[in-house]
Amino acid sequence: MNEELARLLPPPPERDVPPGRLAHHKDRLMRLIDDDLATTSAAPAPPAAPAVPAAPRRPRLRLPRPALWLPAAALTLAGALTVGLVTASDSGHGVRTSDAESAVVLLDRIADVAARTEVEPVRDDQLVYVRSLTAGAEAKGENGVYVPGRLHEREEWVSQEPGPVKRLALHYENGAYYPVRELLPPGSPGVPAGVDRPTYRWLAALPTDPDELLAELRGLIEPFEDQEPSQAVFDKIGELLNASVMPPETAAALYGAAARIPGVTRIEEATDPAGRHGVGIRRVDGRSGWATEWIFDRESLVYLGERTYLTRDGASGAKGTVLAENAVLERAVVDEYRERPGS
């Protein structure tokens, strides 16, 4: 029994790692807004991209990939959670359990329920609509210390075309519509569906065996400098779970793959950016000094949102500084840009 409990418990955090740069690879799309809209004075300007710190080995902070990639797990899931023994977390954002009701057990439970959830397939000519509450930190001052951004509402219409496409999505925030495009070299046909633009069709083609899926993701995802490879995969799975509606077996496999990543822990008390309370799944990157946390409803296990924050004091900011956060408020599948659910 003791060996079984030890297997379920997360491994101890890494010690004495060298200080690395702060990186967060959420939402490069928000930095790729139409240039013509950025220079048109008649229309409200889109949010400014975060500044790039000048200090060496300090990356540009990437804003959260808002709800552009939707949580397939944000479907009605069932199952109550047993509250286990808790100990204080070092993040300032929750309390971590250390008993057998570990992250692995929780992720396996979510995967099991997700696999039994009915999902209506999304056609290539349809769009995924998402309304979310989101914010991203910006570098301020000469030292480039990150300051949390203001939470605000965003609506998005995400293309499901297999591609290549040049317009990835349409956003509405701060009273203005603007398209989101990839920065492409001259003559490029656009961005095809893939790990950085996951459509329903692409997600449906992924392996449904968790071990095979994890191996494939490790081959597709390249870590940033000073980022642990396992953290890169964990963060990408989070993006994919925020990605669009996906087949139940794909969602289950993603949760199963996450359960196999070393270092994942369960957060017993977690709150999403919209103030909704639940439980969380977290992984700390010891090299970069940040943690990514997924938040789920305690009773239904519905995905609520995610948050990334610093886990230690450093040149980038104080421990606990929120770098990016997102809460999914509404989602639907629609047929036209600017169409809203029920309209």
C-alpha positions as CSV (number, residue, x, y, z in Angstrom):
1,M,0.0,0.0,0.0
2,N,2.8,2.4,0.9
3,E,4.5,1.8,-2.4
4,E,1.2,2.4,-4.2
5,L,0.7,5.7,-2.4
6,A,4.3,6.7,-3.2
7,R,3.7,6.0,-6.8
8,L,0.7,8.3,-6.9
9,L,2.4,11.2,-5.1
10,P,4.1,13.9,-7.2
11,P,7.9,13.9,-7.2
12,P,9.6,16.4,-5.0
13,P,10.3,19.8,-6.6
14,E,13.6,20.4,-8.2
15,R,16.3,22.0,-6.1
16,D,19.2,24.3,-6.8
17,V,18.2,25.0,-10.4
18,P,20.0,28.0,-12.0
19,P,17.8,31.1,-12.4
20,G,16.3,31.1,-15.8
21,R,14.5,33.6,-17.9
22,L,10.8,34.2,-17.5
23,A,8.8,32.8,-20.4
24,H,5.2,32.2,-21.1
25,H,4.1,30.9,-24.4
26,K,0.4,31.7,-24.2
27,D,-1.2,33.6,-27.0
28,R,1.3,34.8,-29.5
29,L,-1.9,35.3,-31.6
30,M,-2.7,38.4,-29.5
31,R,0.5,39.9,-30.7
32,L,-0.3,39.3,-34.3
33,I,-3.2,41.8,-34.9
34,D,-3.8,43.4,-38.3
35,D,-1.3,46.1,-39.0
36,D,-3.9,48.2,-40.8
37,L,-6.1,48.3,-37.8
38,A,-3.2,49.3,-35.6
39,T,-2.7,52.4,-37.8
40,T,-6.4,53.3,-38.4
41,S,-7.3,56.2,-36.2
42,A,-11.0,55.9,-36.9
43,A,-11.4,52.6,-35.2
44,P,-10.5,51.8,-31.6
45,A,-7.0,50.4,-31.4
46,P,-6.5,46.8,-30.2
47,P,-4.6,46.2,-27.0
48,A,-0.9,47.0,-27.2
49,A,1.5,44.0,-27.2
50,P,3.6,43.6,-24.1
51,A,7.0,45.2,-24.1
52,V,10.1,43.1,-24.5
53,P,12.5,43.4,-21.7
54,A,16.0,44.5,-22.7
55,A,17.9,42.5,-20.2
56,P,19.7,39.4,-21.5
57,R,18.0,36.0,-21.2
58,R,14.7,37.7,-20.5
59,P,12.0,36.6,-23.0
60,R,9.0,38.6,-24.1
61,L,6.1,37.7,-21.9
62,R,3.4,36.2,-24.0
63,L,-0.2,37.0,-23.1
64,P,-2.5,34.2,-22.3
65,R,-3.9,32.4,-25.3
66,P,-7.3,33.7,-24.1
67,A,-10.1,31.4,-24.8
68,L,-9.0,31.2,-28.4
69,W,-8.3,27.5,-27.8
70,L,-11.3,26.2,-25.9
71,P,-11.4,23.7,-23.1
72,A,-12.9,20.5,-24.5
73,A,-13.3,19.5,-20.8
74,A,-15.7,22.4,-20.3
75,L,-18.6,20.0,-20.8
76,T,-20.9,18.8,-18.1
77,L,-18.9,16.3,-16.2
78,A,-20.0,14.3,-13.2
79,G,-18.3,13.0,-10.1
80,A,-17.7,14.3,-6.6
81,L,-14.2,14.7,-5.2
82,T,-13.0,13.5,-1.8
83,V,-11.1,16.1,0.2
84,G,-7.8,14.8,1.4
85,L,-5.1,15.8,3.7
86,V,-3.8,19.3,2.7
87,T,-0.6,21.2,3.3
88,A,0.3,24.8,2.5
89,S,1.3,25.5,-1.1
90,D,4.3,27.6,-2.0
91,S,2.4,29.5,-4.8
92,G,0.1,31.7,-2.8
93,H,-2.8,30.5,-5.0
94,G,-4.0,27.4,-3.2
95,V,-3.4,24.5,-0.9
96,R,-1.8,21.3,-2.1
97,T,-2.9,17.9,-1.2
98,S,-0.4,15.2,-0.4
99,D,-2.5,12.1,0.0
100,A,-3.7,9.4,-2.4
101,E,-6.2,11.7,-4.0
102,S,-3.4,13.1,-6.0
103,A,-3.2,14.8,-9.3
104,V,-2.9,11.5,-11.1
105,V,-6.1,10.2,-9.5
106,L,-7.9,13.5,-10.2
107,L,-6.8,13.6,-13.9
108,D,-7.7,9.9,-14.4
109,R,-11.2,10.7,-13.0
110,I,-11.6,13.7,-15.3
111,A,-10.4,11.6,-18.2
112,D,-12.9,8.8,-17.4
113,V,-15.9,11.2,-17.3
114,A,-14.7,13.1,-20.4
115,A,-14.6,9.9,-22.3
116,R,-18.3,9.3,-21.6
117,T,-19.4,12.8,-22.6
118,E,-21.2,13.2,-25.9
119,V,-19.8,15.9,-28.2
120,E,-21.3,17.1,-31.5
121,P,-18.6,17.3,-34.2
122,V,-17.6,20.7,-35.5
123,R,-17.6,21.1,-39.3
124,D,-14.7,22.7,-41.2
125,D,-16.9,25.6,-42.3
126,Q,-18.1,26.4,-38.8
127,L,-16.6,28.6,-36.1
128,V,-16.0,28.1,-32.4
129,Y,-17.3,31.1,-30.4
130,V,-15.8,31.8,-27.0
131,R,-16.6,34.5,-24.4
132,S,-13.9,34.8,-21.7
133,L,-12.4,36.9,-19.0
134,T,-8.7,37.3,-19.6
135,A,-5.6,39.3,-18.7
136,G,-1.9,39.2,-19.3
137,A,1.0,40.9,-17.5
138,E,3.2,43.6,-19.1
139,A,6.8,44.6,-18.5
140,K,7.1,48.0,-16.9
141,G,10.0,50.3,-16.3
142,E,13.6,50.0,-17.2
143,N,14.1,46.7,-15.4
144,G,11.2,45.1,-17.2
145,V,9.4,43.9,-14.0
146,Y,6.1,42.4,-14.9
147,V,2.9,44.0,-13.7
148,P,-0.4,42.0,-13.9
149,G,-2.9,43.2,-16.5
150,R,-6.5,44.3,-16.1
151,L,-9.1,41.5,-16.4
152,H,-11.5,42.3,-19.3
153,E,-14.0,40.4,-21.4
154,R,-13.2,39.1,-24.9
155,E,-15.3,37.4,-27.5
156,E,-13.7,35.3,-30.2
157,W,-14.7,33.4,-33.4
158,V,-12.1,30.8,-34.2
159,S,-11.7,29.3,-37.7
160,Q,-12.0,25.5,-38.0
161,E,-10.8,25.4,-41.6
162,P,-8.1,22.8,-42.1
163,G,-6.1,25.5,-43.8
164,P,-3.8,26.9,-44.7
165,V,-5.5,30.1,-43.6
166,K,-4.2,33.7,-43.0
167,R,-7.0,34.9,-40.7
168,L,-7.0,32.6,-37.6
169,A,-9.8,34.2,-35.7
170,L,-11.9,37.4,-35.1
171,H,-11.8,39.1,-31.7
172,Y,-14.1,41.6,-30.1
173,E,-12.9,43.6,-27.1
174,N,-12.8,47.2,-25.9
175,G,-15.6,48.0,-28.3
176,A,-13.9,46.9,-31.5
177,Y,-13.7,44.0,-33.9
178,Y,-10.3,43.0,-35.2
179,P,-9.0,39.9,-37.0
180,V,-6.1,37.9,-35.7
181,R,-3.5,36.9,-38.2
182,E,-0.2,35.0,-38.2
183,L,2.9,36.8,-39.2
184,L,3.8,35.1,-42.5
185,P,6.6,35.5,-45.0
186,P,5.6,37.0,-48.4
187,G,3.9,34.5,-50.6
188,S,3.0,32.1,-47.8
189,P,-0.4,30.4,-48.2
190,G,-1.2,30.6,-44.5
191,V,-1.2,28.5,-41.4
192,P,-2.5,24.9,-41.6
193,A,-4.2,23.1,-38.8
194,G,-1.8,21.7,-36.3
195,V,-0.5,21.9,-32.8
196,D,-0.4,25.7,-32.8
197,R,-3.8,25.9,-34.6
198,P,-5.8,23.0,-33.4
199,T,-9.1,22.4,-35.2
200,Y,-11.7,19.8,-34.4
201,R,-10.5,17.7,-37.4
202,W,-6.8,17.9,-36.3
203,L,-7.6,17.1,-32.7
204,A,-9.7,14.1,-33.8
205,A,-6.7,12.7,-35.6
206,L,-4.4,12.6,-32.5
207,P,-3.7,9.2,-30.9
208,T,-6.2,8.3,-28.2
209,D,-3.7,6.2,-26.2
210,P,-2.3,8.5,-23.5
211,D,1.2,7.1,-23.8
212,E,1.3,7.4,-27.6
213,L,-0.2,10.9,-27.4
214,L,2.4,12.0,-24.9
215,A,5.2,10.7,-27.1
216,E,3.7,12.5,-30.1
217,L,3.4,15.8,-28.3
218,R,6.9,15.6,-27.0
219,G,8.0,15.3,-30.6
220,L,5.9,18.2,-31.8
221,I,6.7,20.7,-29.0
222,E,10.0,22.5,-28.6
223,P,10.7,24.0,-25.2
224,F,11.8,27.6,-24.9
225,E,15.2,28.4,-23.6
226,D,15.5,27.5,-19.9
227,Q,12.1,25.8,-20.0
228,E,11.8,22.2,-18.8
229,P,10.6,19.9,-21.7
230,S,7.9,18.5,-19.4
231,Q,6.6,22.0,-18.6
232,A,6.4,22.8,-22.4
233,V,4.3,19.7,-22.9
234,F,2.1,20.4,-19.8
235,D,1.5,24.0,-21.0
236,K,0.7,22.9,-24.5
237,I,-1.8,20.3,-23.2
238,G,-3.4,23.1,-21.3
239,E,-3.7,25.1,-24.6
240,L,-5.2,22.1,-26.4
241,L,-7.7,21.6,-23.6
242,N,-8.6,25.3,-24.1
243,A,-8.6,24.5,-27.8
244,S,-11.9,23.9,-29.5
245,V,-14.6,21.3,-29.1
246,M,-12.9,17.9,-29.5
247,P,-13.9,14.3,-29.5
248,P,-14.4,12.8,-26.0
249,E,-11.7,10.2,-26.6
250,T,-9.2,13.0,-27.5
251,A,-10.0,14.9,-24.4
252,A,-9.7,11.8,-22.2
253,A,-6.3,11.0,-23.8
254,L,-5.0,14.5,-23.1
255,Y,-5.9,14.3,-19.5
256,G,-4.3,10.8,-19.4
257,A,-1.2,12.2,-21.0
258,A,-1.0,15.0,-18.4
259,A,-1.3,12.5,-15.6
260,R,1.9,10.9,-16.9
261,I,4.0,14.1,-16.8
262,P,6.4,14.2,-13.8
263,G,5.8,16.9,-11.3
264,V,2.0,17.5,-11.6
265,T,0.3,18.2,-8.3
266,R,-3.3,18.8,-7.1
267,I,-4.4,22.1,-5.7
268,E,-7.2,21.5,-3.2
269,E,-8.4,25.2,-3.1
270,A,-8.2,27.1,-6.4
271,T,-10.1,30.1,-7.8
272,D,-10.4,31.0,-11.4
273,P,-10.2,34.7,-12.7
274,A,-14.0,34.9,-12.5
275,G,-14.0,34.1,-8.8
276,R,-15.3,30.6,-9.2
277,H,-13.9,28.1,-6.6
278,G,-12.7,24.6,-7.4
279,V,-9.7,22.3,-7.5
280,G,-6.6,22.7,-9.6
281,I,-3.9,20.8,-11.4
282,R,-0.5,22.5,-11.3
283,R,3.0,22.1,-12.5
284,V,6.0,24.2,-11.5
285,D,8.9,24.8,-13.9
286,G,11.9,25.0,-11.6
287,R,14.1,26.5,-14.3
288,S,11.9,29.4,-15.4
289,G,10.4,30.0,-12.0
290,W,6.7,30.0,-12.9
291,A,3.8,27.6,-12.5
292,T,0.8,26.9,-14.7
293,E,-2.5,25.9,-12.9
294,W,-5.7,24.5,-14.4
295,I,-8.9,25.1,-12.4
296,F,-11.9,22.7,-12.4
297,D,-15.3,22.9,-10.7
298,R,-15.1,20.8,-7.6
299,E,-18.3,18.9,-8.1
300,S,-18.8,18.6,-11.9
301,L,-15.1,18.7,-12.8
302,V,-15.9,21.2,-15.6
303,Y,-12.9,23.1,-16.7
304,L,-13.1,26.7,-15.5
305,G,-9.9,28.4,-16.5
306,E,-6.1,28.6,-16.0
307,R,-3.5,30.9,-14.5
308,T,0.3,31.3,-14.7
309,Y,2.3,33.0,-12.0
310,L,5.8,33.4,-10.6
311,T,6.9,30.9,-8.0
312,R,9.9,32.8,-6.7
313,D,11.2,36.4,-6.3
314,G,13.4,37.5,-9.2
315,A,14.2,40.1,-11.8
316,S,10.8,39.6,-13.4
317,G,8.8,40.3,-10.3
318,A,7.7,39.1,-6.9
319,K,6.7,35.6,-6.1
320,G,3.0,35.1,-6.8
321,T,2.8,37.7,-9.6
322,V,0.1,36.6,-12.0
323,L,1.5,36.5,-15.6
324,A,-1.5,35.4,-17.4
325,E,-5.0,34.2,-16.6
326,N,-8.2,33.2,-18.4
327,A,-11.7,32.1,-17.4
328,V,-14.1,30.6,-20.0
329,L,-17.6,32.1,-19.5
330,E,-19.4,30.8,-22.6
331,R,-18.8,28.7,-25.7
332,A,-20.8,27.7,-28.7
333,V,-20.4,26.6,-32.3
334,V,-21.7,29.1,-34.9
335,D,-21.8,29.4,-38.6
336,E,-20.7,33.0,-39.2
337,Y,-18.3,35.6,-37.9
338,R,-19.9,38.0,-35.4
339,E,-22.7,35.6,-34.8
340,R,-23.5,35.1,-31.1
341,P,-25.2,32.2,-29.5
342,G,-29.0,32.5,-29.6
343,S,-28.9,35.4,-32.1
